Amino acid sequence: MAFNLTAAGAHRVLVRYHGPEEAKYLPGLVHLLNGPTVGWAVLTSTLPANTPDTDLPKEARKFACDLVLIVRLEHVKNKERVTWSLSSPEETSPRMTNSAERPQPDWASAADLFWRFLSAPLSAMTSDTAPDWPAPNVAQRTELIVIAKPGTLVTGLPGGSHKIGALGRLSMSLDLPVSLGLEGHLVGWKTSPQRVFVDHAGQTVTLHQVPVTQWSLTLSLNNLVFPSLGSEWSPRGGRLSIRAALDQYMGGLLLTNRANIGSTSLPFQSLPLLTFMLGAGWNWSWPEDPIQFYTTLDAGVRFMFPQYKVFWVEPIIPVIFQPQVGWDYRFAKHQSVYLEVGPTIEWVTDSSAFQSSLKKDTNNAQIGLFGPLYMEFPLHVKVGYRWSF
């Protein structure tokens, strides 16, 4: 079946071929009718061979075709006898009936040129000087049933977005024929988009939905320097997520010397510090979106290792808070990369010791908020990899 609209307002023709070697002759006929000389949009009939031609008007209305072309080909000695008729599905008799004899094409490519003799008589029937053809009567309506999880928001139907009811089905009255691009959105379920062509009554379409994964592991770089390991849990694959991470500073890349950390030829640095983070996130995107946007709020307890011998809570800044915005890009089924950006808010227990510990030659800045809280700049940046399961 081929349906190629070549220009706005072009006639739509339903073509039925009767004769031998359909695979050899029919493509050339379709190419001629769909070409610039005739300029029709062509649909080949799918009726079984034993179905009478009287059923063609019904099929033409189904696909909004205003012309019906019937072509018969017979082998007669060394020639091909072609008989054709052109009619409207809304008229009782053809407007054109004719026949001709043509030499048999003796090589494969000649079949594409075989039908050129039809170009002039057929294009004349739809020229500007020819009588108008009646529009096909396609004012048929039917009920399309869409089946999906209750609560699914379906787009692509007439009238905007529609929500699937508690019974898991939605009935929509439509004019025939119509082509629909359906998309579904439901928190906790990933819905595949689906193209549907509605051409007869009683059609039902079921949207394919799979549950969203609930768990994920993350591997990231804090400020593009220190590796961090984390895990996340989204109950029932919903928008809310609970997250935990271990941010370590005992081994990282030395990209700049902004903190005057050590003097070594190797591009690594080490600080006797660990932070255990616990927080929550909220996903603002639909599961189908390739880029997920979310916000998080994490709280962390900082632990230090003086000379890597003693383990205790860092006394000056024991707790930090990190509100962040994040973007997650899925490049594979269960894999994605993400970026999180946000300020670090520090809870300072000893303000004087905190001020004296700040190095004057760094690019960092601490802004006092209220009470023991300070905000550190520049913003905290985390780039990572997320594996969901």
Summary of the structure (lengths in Angstrom):
residues: 389
radius of gyration: 35.3
end to end distance: 41.8
largest distance: 110.2
contacts: 1118
relative contact order: 0.08
helix: 14%
strand: 48%
